């Protein structure tokens, strides 16, 4: 079987603090031109907080898990391994909201900031 091209939304095994699943966040169109990709680590310790997106068996994981957007990291493509599954376009809004919240770019964070100081 041919290797599956690396794409946005892939759930892959990635060498981080240890080998763990992670969600690929880099735009698919640019991945072939880069030596790195940005990923959100996935954990089985689900906390149900705004910076997490729930994932599970339907996404190639062993059980209930969450992509953690407080811990987004960029890694060399050589550290990205086997394809486990993927999320679909229908989850982009969830990913977007978690990223905006994690980086204090959501509307709630902007209203509470000291924008003029």
N, C-alpha and C positions, 0 to 999 in steps of 0.2 A: 504494500500500500504506500502511495506517495505521501510525503510529509505535507501536512496541511499548512497553508500560508498563514502567517501571523496576522491577526486582524483585530480591530476594535471590537470589544465585547467578548473576546475569547476568555475562557477560564483555563489557565495554564498552570502547570507546576513551575515554580520559580525559586531559584536559590536566593533566599533573603537571609534572615537570622538562622533559618533552617529551610529545607525544601518544603514549600507550602504552596497551596493554590493562591492564585492572584488573578484579578480582573484586568485585562489589557485596556488602557485608556487612550493610547496614542492613536491618532487618526490613521485608518487603514491605508489611505493613499500615500502617506508620507513614510510609513514603516520601511519600505524597501530602500529608501534613501538615507536612513539613519542607522547608527550603530547601537542606539539605545532605544528603550521603550519605557513609558510611564505606566505603572501598575498600582492597583489598590490591593493590598494583602487581604486575604480572606481568612476569617477565624470561625471556629465553631462556638466561641463564647459570644453569643448574640446578646447585646445589651438593649436593643430597641431604642437607639438614640438617633437624632436627625442626621448624623454623619455616617450612618450605616445603611446599606441596602441589603435586604434579606435575599439569600439565594438558597438553593437546595438541590435535591436529587435531579430535578428537571434541568439543572445547569451543569450536571456532571459531577456533583459533589456527593459524598457519602451520606450526608444528612443536612439538617438545618444549619445554616452558616450565614455569615454576613461579610460583605466587602466593606472595609474600614477606610473611609476617606480622610480621616485624621492622620493616616500613616501612608499617604501616597508617596511613592518613591520612583526614581528613574534608575533603571538597571541596564547593563549591557545585554544585548540580544542573546549573547552566548549563555547567559544565565537563565534564559527562558526555555523551558522544556516541553514535555508532553502536553498535548491538547486533552482537556478533560470534558469540555462542553463550551457553551456560550450563552450569552443573554441576547435577546432579540431587540429590535428597534423599539418595541413597546416598553422597554425598561429604561430608555434614554432619559425620560423625564425624571425618573427616580434617581438615576446617576447624577443628572444635572443638579437636582435640588440638594443632594447630599454634598456635592462638590461646592456649590455656592455657599452652603451653610458652613462647611469646614473651613473655607477661606474667608469667611465673613463678608461675602458678596451678595447674600440674599437680601431681600427688601427689609426684613426685620433687623438684620445687622446694620444696614445702612441708616435706618431711622434712629438707631441707638448710638451711632458713632458721633464723634466730635468733628464733623466734616469741615467746619470752618476754622478749626484751631490747629 
